[in-house]
Amino acid sequence: MNTTGNRRTSLRLTLLSAAMFAFGFALVPLYDVFCDLTGLNRDAAQALANNTQVDASRRVRIELVANVQDGALWRFAAPSLPVDVHPGELVQVEYELENLSDRPLIGRAVPSYAPLAAAAHFKKIDCFCFREQRLAPHETVRLPVLFVLDRGVARDMKVVTLSYTFFALGKRT
């Protein structure tokens, strides 16, 4: 391959890397737009109104997971034990976030659910994922999630995984 071919390949790889970085950085605002359009995770009052009855005849295990993007300067931890809940029951859990750097950081968590069908039944009343998090150097914070797994969840759904991935948004000045 000649020098011109090498330069074109190098330029394409550089552009691809830049595009991938931009897409990753845009995920959080895109998630906000998606939630606004679909109403996902924005209907806290409706979730409380629809869940006035607890289905004590069954339990669903909620497994809690925490991830950070590669190279992030955070320590992000989920509660160490899963939570067994009755559909319709109001539940609170706490995650923990620590800034491992010597500078202020801003970040945001994006949730995901498994199985995917659980997302429609997982109603967050309050969540740290609704807001960006600002941490001073070496600061540690506890981040509560208040949720209801609505009573319409399928009877054969015995385990639901709630996973958050924390993304750095930038540096606070």
Secondary structure, 3 states (H helix, E strand, C coil): CCHHHHHHHHHHHHHHHHHHHHHHHHHHHHHHHHHHHHCCCCCHHHHHHHCCCCCCCCCEEEEEEEEECCCCCEEEECCCCCEEECCCCEEEEEEEEEECCCCCEEEEEEEEEECHHHHHHEEEEEEHHHCCEEECCCCEEEEEEEEEECCCCCCCCCEEEEEEEEEEEEECC
